[in-house]
Amino acid sequence: MTKARAVAVIFAAGLVAIGIALGLAVAFRPASATAEPSTSPSSIAVVPVPTLRPTMTPSPPSRSASLRPSESAPSPSTPPAPALIAIDGADPNVIAAIQAAAGAVQGLDAYRFLVGMTGRGVLDLSSDQHVDWATRGDLVRSPSLSVDATFGFSLVEYDNSASAGSSSRLVIIGDDAWEFDRDGKARPVDGNIDSMRLLLPDDFVGRVFAPFAGAYERIGRERHNAVDATRYRATSEGLKAWLRAINMNGSCTADLWIAAEGYLLAAETRCQSHSESVDRGFLAQLEITAANDPDISIKPPK
């Protein structure tokens, strides 16, 4: 097997694993997706968000084994976002503010973003799926939902001894999508791409942070990423709720910021296991910048 082909197999296997980690049915599976991952060790404690600019991007085979499920595959079905978690001592005013801010993200006309998660799955916070991911890009909501983003991922060995990663740039405009190869050439993506929307802020916020609205207390006003905001920090009971949800014996920090305009500006929950040999930790993060910037524009590739 050539070096380029081996890397391509790892890339393809990783994208299939993303579907598995999200609890989605991905019909296409590369015939030789058995290549061993890179032997570079994962970081201890909390594994960092996957690098979105890998040193080597695979050259796609003639039938791209990337974000391209079979045309005959059924549309993936995902469960609804979790309900609000009941937490002792929760402040109803804080709950209302965080829930409103989470919903306000969908009201932004355009923004730039970073979302990512390590150590757990988007659809199941209680178990480690050994697929870490991050998405960075631009989003425009009108005339149709459009995204230009890099989806990066890292496959982690079950004993946490090694990992292998890659990334792919996608442009999504309404129901159409294009994937870019290593030379910057765009090709249409066939099949259903709804699963990728789970890795965008609208869905991510509702599934990961909004259910924990009762976990926080108001700290006060401050500047965050050059934006006027109000900071909230998890209470002791809120941190216990996070640890129960991710099924971890450890410690956490959890903060979020609501912009003065009312939308969720940023959020981060970082947890470390008391036994790193058993659990490598957890990180969920969101950053929104350039909210409602009229200069953000996404067009179909030429």
N, C-alpha and C positions, 0 to 999 in steps of 0.2 A: 504494500500500500504506500503510495507516495505521501510525502509530508503534507501537501496541500489537501489531498483526499482525506487523510486522517483528521486534519483540523475540521474539514467540512462535515465529517461524520459526527465529531464531538458537538459541533454547532447544531446540526440537525437533531441529534439526540437531546440536546438541551432544550430546544424549543418544544419537542414532544413532552419533555418533563415539565415544562411550564404548564402545559395543558393539564397534565396529571395533577400538578400541585394546586391548580385552581379548581380541581374537581370537574374538569370538562372533558368531553369525549373528543379526541383528535383522531380522525380516521387514518390519516397518512402516517406511516412509520417507515423510516429508511431501512432498507434491507440489511445494512451492515452496521447498525447503531450499537456496536458493542465495543467500540474503541475505549481504551483505558484513559481516564482523565489525566490532566497534568498532575505532576507530583509536587507542585509547589504547595507548601502547607497553608492552611487557612489561619487567619489570625485567631488568637485565643480570646476568651471572653466574648464580646459581641463582635461578630464578623462584620466588617465594614460594608457599606453599600457597594455593589459591583462597579468596577471602573467602566465608564461608558465609552472609553476610547482604548480598546485593546490594541496590543502591539501587533497582532496578526488577525486579519479578517479573512475568513475562508473564501475561496473562489467558488461560487455556486455551481453545482452540477447542472446539466442541461435541464433536468426536471428539478426545480428548486425545492430543496427539502427544508424550507424555512417556515415562515408564518403562513403556510399554505395548506390548510386542511382540504381533504377531498371534496370535490364539488357535490358528491353524493352524500356527504356526511350530514346528519340532521343538525339543525340549529342548536347550539348548546343551551342548556337550561340551567340557570343559576338560581340559588335560593334568594329570597328577599333579604335586605339588610337586617341585621339583628335589631331587636327592640332595645329601648333604654334599659340599662342595667340598674337595678335598685341598689343603692349604696347608703349605708347608715350615715345620717347627718348631712345628707346632700342639701345644698342651698338651691331652692327652686328658682331664684333669680339667676343664679349661675347656669343652671340647666337650660333655662329659657334663652340666655344669651349665647351659649355655645351651640345649641340646636339651631338657633336663627342664623348664626354665623356659618355653620356648616351648610345650611340651605342656601345662603347668600352666594356661595361659590358658584352655584349654577346660574346665578343672575349676572355674573360678570360677563361683559361683552368679549373680552379678550384678556389673556395673561400668559406669562411664562411660568413654568413650574418644574419642580423636582418632587417626585414621590418615590418611595422605596421601602422595602421590607426585607429583613433577614431573620432567620431563625424560626419562622412560622409561615403558614399559608394565609392568603387573603380570605379564603372561605372557611378556614378552620384555624383559629388562633391557638387552639389547644395542643397542636402537634407540629413538630418540625418536619417539613416536607423536603428539606435539604436542597431547595432551590431558592436562592436569594436573587433579588431583582431590583432594578431601579429604572425609572423612566424620566427623561429630561426633555423638555421641548416647549413648543408654543401651542396655544389653543385659541381659536376664534369661533364664535358661536353663530355668526350671521354672515351670509344668508343660510348656511347650513353648518352643522358642527364640523369643524375642520381641525386637524391636529398634524403638526410636523414634529416628530419626536424620535429620539433614540431609545430603544428598549434594550437594556443591558441585563444580563443574567449570569449567575455563577452556579454551577452544579457542585455540590459538596458531598464528599464520601460519607457514608453512614457512620464511620468511626471518626469523622471530622479531621482526617489526616491529610486530605488533599482536596483540591477543587480545580475546576476548569470552567472558563467563561468565554462569552462572546457577546456581540451586540448586533442590532439591526436597526437601520433608520427606516421609518415608515412615514408616508404622508397619507392621511385619511381625510377625504372630503365627502361628507354625506355617506353614501353607500359605496363609494369608490375608494380604492386604496392602491398605493404603489410602494414597492420595496426597492431599496437601492443596494446595488452590489458594491464591491470594494472599489470599483472604478467610478462610482457615482452615477452609474446608469440605472434609470428607473424602469421597473417592470410591473405590470398590473398584478395584483394579488387576487387569485381566484378563491372562491369559497367564502365562508362566513368568517368575519373578523370580530364578531361581537365580544369574544373572550378578551381581546386586547383592551376593551373599554374598562375592564376591571382594574387595569393598571393606570388609569387616568384619575385625576383628582375628584371629579364628580362622584364616581362610585366609591373610590377609596375612602374618602372622608366619611361617607355615610356608613360604610362597613366597619371601619377601624376606629375612628375617633368619636363620632357622634354618639354611639351607644354608651360611651363613658362620660357623658356630659355631667353626670352627678359626681364624678370623681375629683372635681377641681374646686379650688377656692380662688377668689380674686386677689391678686397681689397688688396691682396698681398700673398706672400708665407709664410707658417707656417707649423709646424708639427701637424698632426691630427692623433690620434690613432697610434703614433709612425711611421707615414708615411709622407714623404715629399709631400706637397700638396700646391695648390693655393686656397685661400678662396674667395668665392663670396657671396655678401649679397644683398638682395632685395632693390631696390630703393623705394622711396616714391610712384612712379607710379606703380612699381611692386607689392608693398603691396596692393595697391588699386585693382590691377588685381586679386590677391589672394582672397581678400574679396568679390569682385564681383562674382568670380567663385564659392565660397562656400556659397554665398548668406547670408552674415553675416554683421551685423552692429557691428563692434568691432575693435580690433587692432591685428596686427600680427608681428611676427619676422620670417625671412626666410633666411637660410644660406645653402650653399653647398660647398663641397670641391672636387676638382679634383686632383687626385694623379699625381705625376710627370710623371708616366708612361702613363697618359692620360685617365684613366677610372674614372667614378664617384665613389668617395671613400665614401662619406657620404652626406646626405641632411636631413634637418629638417625644416618643416614649422609648426609653433605653433600659433594658433589664439585664442583669448578670446573675447567673446561677451560682449558688454556693458550692456546686460541684461541677466544675468545668469539664470534667471527663464524662459527665452524663448529659449535660445540656450546654450548648455553646452560647446561649444568650438570645436576646431578641432586640430588634430595633425597628421602629416604624417612624417614618418621618414624612413631612410635607412642607414645602416652601412654595409660596406664590409671590411672584414679583411682576412689576409692570402691569398692574391691574388696570384694565380698560384703556390700555395704550393704543391709540388709533394707528400707530405705525406698525403694529403687528399685523402681518398679512400672510396668508397661506394660499398658494396657487398650485394648480396641477402642474406636475413636472412636464417639461417639453420633450 
